[in-house]
């Protein structure tokens, strides 16, 4: 169970001690509140499997919540799974090659290139989806950065598990354009890298080996690249 705290709010200390087994997360941009229609500070909602709303209240009243939980059919329910996010290819191994489209400004049609042909260049493979708000923020940051940076790793966007037409419409709607992109509707590329989080940014060194990865969106105020090996 996750309790979402809106900006400026903080759980009461007594309540925080009572919320055993409940994780807290802050809703800095209000995305959780918009998703579940929580307009007032302190409003609460209990969401069940499949996104079905089971209960809603103006405040988190533990005695009321306990009654709702007691009335649920939980027999046979499986405990939450904890899955470590990690790549399917170990650091130091050759990155699985794949074709991507290169569309320089002077061309109207893309040219297909194999990543293995780019030995000697550092790459950043950005796996993203249209339904992930974090992916959109990652793309926006990269679009802003590419206008200011002439050197550094070559970025290749990999749209994970969606039809190419959907990805193209999405980028156009948000006014985003990138020179290097790959479509992966059947997730062949994503499975090769073991992608299970969006965005995931995989770093490939000049020798074509996996150098590290970042899972999820890097905090805007992080002191440096929050990358994991």
C-alpha positions as CSV (number, residue, x, y, z in Angstrom):
1,X,0.0,0.0,0.0
2,X,1.3,3.4,-0.9
3,X,0.3,6.8,0.6
4,X,0.9,9.8,-1.6
5,X,1.8,13.1,0.1
6,X,1.0,16.3,-1.8
7,X,3.6,19.1,-1.8
8,X,3.8,21.1,1.4
9,X,1.9,18.4,3.3
10,X,3.4,15.9,5.8
11,X,1.8,13.0,7.6
12,X,1.1,13.5,11.3
13,X,3.7,11.7,13.4
14,X,1.1,9.6,15.3
15,X,-0.5,8.7,12.0
16,X,2.9,7.9,10.5
17,X,3.6,5.5,13.3
18,X,0.2,3.8,12.8
19,X,0.8,3.4,9.0
20,X,2.9,0.2,9.5
21,X,3.6,-1.4,6.1
22,X,2.5,1.6,4.1
23,X,5.1,3.3,1.9
24,X,5.1,7.1,1.5
25,X,5.8,8.9,-1.8
26,X,5.5,12.6,-2.6
27,X,3.4,13.9,-5.5
28,X,5.6,16.8,-6.5
29,X,3.9,17.5,-9.8
30,X,0.4,16.3,-8.9
31,X,0.4,13.4,-11.4
32,X,-1.1,10.9,-8.8
33,X,-3.8,13.3,-7.7
34,X,-4.8,14.0,-11.4
35,X,-4.8,10.2,-12.2
36,X,-7.2,9.4,-9.4
37,X,-9.1,12.6,-9.2
38,X,-8.0,13.6,-5.7
39,X,-8.7,17.4,-5.8
40,X,-8.3,18.2,-2.1
41,X,-5.3,17.9,0.1
42,X,-5.8,14.9,2.4
43,X,-8.2,13.1,0.1
44,X,-7.7,9.3,0.0
45,X,-8.6,6.5,-2.3
46,X,-8.1,2.7,-2.1
47,X,-7.4,1.2,-5.6
48,X,-7.7,-2.5,-6.1
49,X,-6.5,-4.9,-8.7
50,X,-7.1,-3.7,-12.3
51,X,-7.3,-0.1,-11.1
52,X,-10.8,-0.5,-9.6
53,X,-11.6,2.1,-6.9
54,X,-12.7,0.4,-3.7
55,X,-13.0,3.3,-1.4
56,X,-12.6,7.1,-1.3
57,X,-12.6,9.5,1.6
58,X,-11.8,13.1,2.4
59,X,-9.2,12.1,4.9
60,X,-7.2,8.9,5.7
61,X,-9.2,7.7,8.7
62,X,-7.6,4.4,9.8
63,X,-10.7,3.0,11.5
64,X,-12.8,3.5,8.3
65,X,-10.0,2.1,6.1
66,X,-9.7,-1.0,8.4
67,X,-13.4,-1.7,7.9
68,X,-13.1,-1.5,4.1
69,X,-10.1,-3.8,4.2
70,X,-11.9,-6.3,6.4
71,X,-14.7,-6.6,3.9
72,X,-12.5,-7.5,1.0
73,X,-12.1,-11.0,-0.3
74,X,-8.4,-11.5,0.2
75,X,-8.4,-15.3,0.5
76,X,-5.9,-16.7,-2.0
77,X,-4.5,-13.2,-2.8
78,X,-0.8,-13.3,-3.7
79,X,1.6,-11.1,-1.8
80,X,3.2,-8.2,-3.7
81,X,6.2,-9.3,-5.8
82,X,9.5,-7.6,-5.4
83,X,11.5,-7.6,-8.6
84,X,14.9,-6.0,-8.8
85,X,15.3,-3.8,-11.9
86,X,18.3,-4.8,-13.8
87,X,19.5,-5.3,-17.3
88,X,19.5,-8.6,-19.1
89,X,23.0,-8.2,-20.3
90,X,25.9,-7.7,-17.8
91,X,28.2,-4.8,-17.8
92,X,31.3,-5.4,-19.9
93,X,29.6,-7.6,-22.4
94,X,29.0,-6.7,-26.0
95,X,25.7,-4.8,-26.3
96,X,23.2,-6.7,-28.5
97,X,23.2,-5.1,-31.9
98,X,20.1,-3.8,-33.7
99,X,19.1,-1.6,-36.6
100,X,17.9,2.0,-36.1
101,X,16.8,4.8,-38.4
102,X,19.1,7.7,-38.9
103,X,17.4,10.8,-40.4
104,X,19.8,13.7,-40.8
105,X,18.1,17.1,-41.5
106,X,19.0,16.9,-45.2
107,X,17.1,13.7,-45.7
108,X,13.3,13.1,-45.7
109,X,13.6,9.3,-45.3
110,X,15.6,7.4,-42.7
111,X,18.7,5.3,-43.4
112,X,18.9,2.0,-41.5
113,X,22.1,1.5,-39.6
114,X,23.3,-1.4,-37.4
115,X,24.6,-0.3,-34.0
116,X,27.5,-2.6,-34.4
117,X,28.8,-0.4,-37.2
118,X,29.3,2.4,-34.7
119,X,32.3,1.1,-33.0
120,X,34.5,3.9,-31.8
121,X,31.5,6.0,-30.7
122,X,29.9,6.0,-27.3
123,X,26.1,5.4,-27.4
124,X,23.2,6.1,-25.0
125,X,20.2,3.8,-25.8
126,X,17.0,5.4,-24.4
127,X,14.1,2.9,-24.1
128,X,10.8,4.7,-23.7
129,X,7.0,4.3,-24.1
130,X,4.2,6.7,-25.0
131,X,2.2,5.9,-21.8
132,X,5.0,6.6,-19.4
133,X,5.0,10.2,-18.1
134,X,8.6,9.7,-17.0
135,X,9.5,8.7,-20.6
136,X,8.0,12.0,-21.9
137,X,10.0,14.0,-19.4
138,X,13.2,12.1,-20.4
139,X,12.5,12.9,-24.1
140,X,11.9,16.6,-23.4
141,X,15.1,16.9,-21.4
142,X,17.1,15.2,-24.2
143,X,15.5,17.4,-26.9
144,X,16.5,20.5,-24.9
145,X,20.0,19.1,-24.4
146,X,20.7,18.2,-28.0
147,X,20.2,21.8,-29.0
148,X,23.0,22.8,-26.7
149,X,25.4,19.9,-27.0
150,X,27.5,19.2,-30.1
151,X,29.7,16.5,-28.6
152,X,29.1,13.5,-26.3
153,X,27.5,10.1,-26.8
154,X,25.1,9.5,-29.7
155,X,21.6,9.0,-28.4
156,X,19.4,6.3,-30.0
157,X,15.7,6.3,-28.9
158,X,14.1,2.8,-28.8
159,X,10.3,2.9,-28.6
160,X,9.4,-0.2,-26.6
161,X,6.5,-2.5,-27.6
162,X,4.4,0.0,-29.6
163,X,3.5,0.5,-33.2
164,X,5.8,2.9,-35.1
165,X,2.8,5.1,-36.2
166,X,1.9,5.6,-32.5
167,X,5.4,6.7,-31.6
168,X,5.6,9.1,-34.6
169,X,2.2,10.7,-33.7
170,X,3.3,11.0,-30.1
171,X,6.5,12.8,-30.9
172,X,4.8,15.2,-33.3
173,X,2.1,16.0,-30.8
174,X,4.7,17.0,-28.3
175,X,6.9,18.8,-30.7
176,X,9.9,16.4,-30.3
177,X,12.3,15.4,-33.1
178,X,15.4,13.2,-32.9
179,X,17.9,12.1,-35.4
180,X,18.3,8.5,-34.3
181,X,15.4,6.2,-33.4
182,X,14.4,2.5,-33.5
183,X,10.9,0.9,-33.4
184,X,10.6,-2.2,-31.4
185,X,6.9,-3.3,-31.6
186,X,7.6,-6.9,-30.8
187,X,10.1,-6.1,-28.0
188,X,12.9,-8.0,-29.6
189,X,15.4,-5.3,-28.8
190,X,14.0,-4.7,-25.3
191,X,14.0,-8.4,-24.4
192,X,17.6,-8.6,-25.6
193,X,18.5,-5.9,-23.0
194,X,16.1,-7.1,-20.4
195,X,14.1,-3.9,-20.2
196,X,11.4,-3.7,-17.5
197,X,11.4,0.0,-16.6
198,X,10.7,3.1,-18.7
199,X,12.7,5.1,-19.3
200,X,15.9,3.0,-19.1
201,X,19.1,4.5,-20.5
202,X,21.8,2.1,-21.4
203,X,25.4,3.3,-21.9
204,X,27.5,1.6,-24.5
205,X,31.2,2.4,-24.7
206,X,33.3,3.0,-27.8
207,X,34.2,-0.7,-27.9
208,X,30.5,-1.7,-28.1
209,X,30.3,-3.0,-24.5
210,X,27.6,-2.2,-22.0
211,X,29.1,0.4,-19.6
212,X,26.1,0.9,-17.3
213,X,22.5,1.9,-17.1
214,X,20.1,4.3,-15.5
215,X,16.6,3.1,-14.6
216,X,13.8,5.6,-14.5
217,X,13.9,9.4,-14.6
218,X,17.0,11.1,-13.2
219,X,16.1,13.7,-10.6
220,X,16.4,17.1,-12.1
221,X,18.5,18.4,-9.2
222,X,20.9,15.4,-9.0
223,X,24.5,16.4,-8.7
224,X,25.6,14.1,-11.4
225,X,24.4,11.2,-13.7
226,X,22.5,8.8,-11.4
227,X,23.7,5.7,-13.3
228,X,23.9,2.2,-12.0
229,X,26.1,-0.6,-13.2
